[in-house]
Amino acid sequence: MRVSYVKSVTIKLMDNIEILGWVATMIIIGSFLVNDIKILRTLNLLGAFLWSIYGFISMIPSIIFLNIVISGIQVYKLYKLKK
């Protein structure tokens, strides 16, 4: 009984993680369809942030690294646009 409960919880958690990954993917794809550079960078930052969470939950260092770097770049670029 205990094993099936743990397996069920694990499967539900994996489903939620996959949903998070797909939401992040859709946001990043959508960001490239926007013509306004501030909106593009903001959406891309949000997508990269969600991908970072996905990477931490899934424990995938390359996804974590890439999306932290992308987030940093987007924050910097948004800061420069406000000047």
Secondary structure in CASP SS format (residue, H / E / C, confidence):
PFRMAT SS
TARGET T0000
AUTHOR 0000-0000-0000
METHOD secondary structure of the structure
MODEL  1
M C 1.00
R H 1.00
V H 1.00
S H 1.00
Y H 1.00
V H 1.00
K H 1.00
S H 1.00
V H 1.00
T H 1.00
I H 1.00
K H 1.00
L H 1.00
M H 1.00
D H 1.00
N H 1.00
I H 1.00
E H 1.00
I H 1.00
L H 1.00
G H 1.00
W H 1.00
V H 1.00
A H 1.00
T H 1.00
M H 1.00
I H 1.00
I H 1.00
I H 1.00
G H 1.00
S H 1.00
F C 1.00
L C 1.00
V C 1.00
N C 1.00
D C 1.00
I H 1.00
K H 1.00
I H 1.00
L H 1.00
R H 1.00
T H 1.00
L H 1.00
N H 1.00
L H 1.00
L H 1.00
G H 1.00
A H 1.00
F H 1.00
L H 1.00
W H 1.00
S H 1.00
I H 1.00
Y H 1.00
G H 1.00
F H 1.00
I H 1.00
S H 1.00
M C 1.00
I C 1.00
P H 1.00
S H 1.00
I H 1.00
I H 1.00
F H 1.00
L H 1.00
N H 1.00
I H 1.00
V H 1.00
I H 1.00
S H 1.00
G H 1.00
I H 1.00
Q H 1.00
V H 1.00
Y H 1.00
K H 1.00
L H 1.00
Y H 1.00
K H 1.00
L H 1.00
K H 1.00
K C 1.00
END
